[in-house]
Amino acid sequence: MLVAVLILTTAFGLAWRRRQGRLRAVGATGRPARYPDGSAPAPGAGAAGQPTLTAADLRHELGPRATLVQFSSALCAPCRATRQILGEVAGTLDGVSHVEIDAESRLDLVRRLGIFSTPTVLVLGPGGVIARQASGQPRKADVIAALGELLPSTGSADEAAAAPARD
């Protein structure tokens, strides 16, 4: 029995660790997306009913091309490193902004989006459509790649994606 518990715990731990920091697609199932609280996205939401966030939701203006949203908490060590990575990426690419939200002060938004840990990073398209989400600290190269898929090809995005990423 003890061996079985150890095997299951190890498998769960490895799966959890592998998933941390991975930017995964949101609403890619093709069926209408629903927020974790059971509500549906607003009319006029993104393609295939993907959830969207507005400037009013964020209490900050959206970037003209993309927005990197980070949910953080005061005692979160990886949040500081995530803030630095997202700030560097947003500073490198024109039209991309970085918004950091204190999860403790925005519990309404945290519950609506089903955020269970910090840092959690959302990659929003120009209309606020949530395209990608990661729980945990993402790698800089992964953030740049996610933005490269989201943004139309321009010189600055291509150059930034081709540049060697520092982690």
Secondary structure, DSSP 8 states (H G I E B T S, - for coil): -HHHHHHHHHHHHHHHHHHTT--EESSTTSS----TTS----TT-SGGG--B--HHHHTS---SSEEEEEEE-TT-HHHHHHHHHHHHHHHHSTTEEEEEEETTT-HHHHHHHT--SSSEEEEE-TT-BEEEEEES---HHHHHHHHHHHS---HHHHHHHHS----
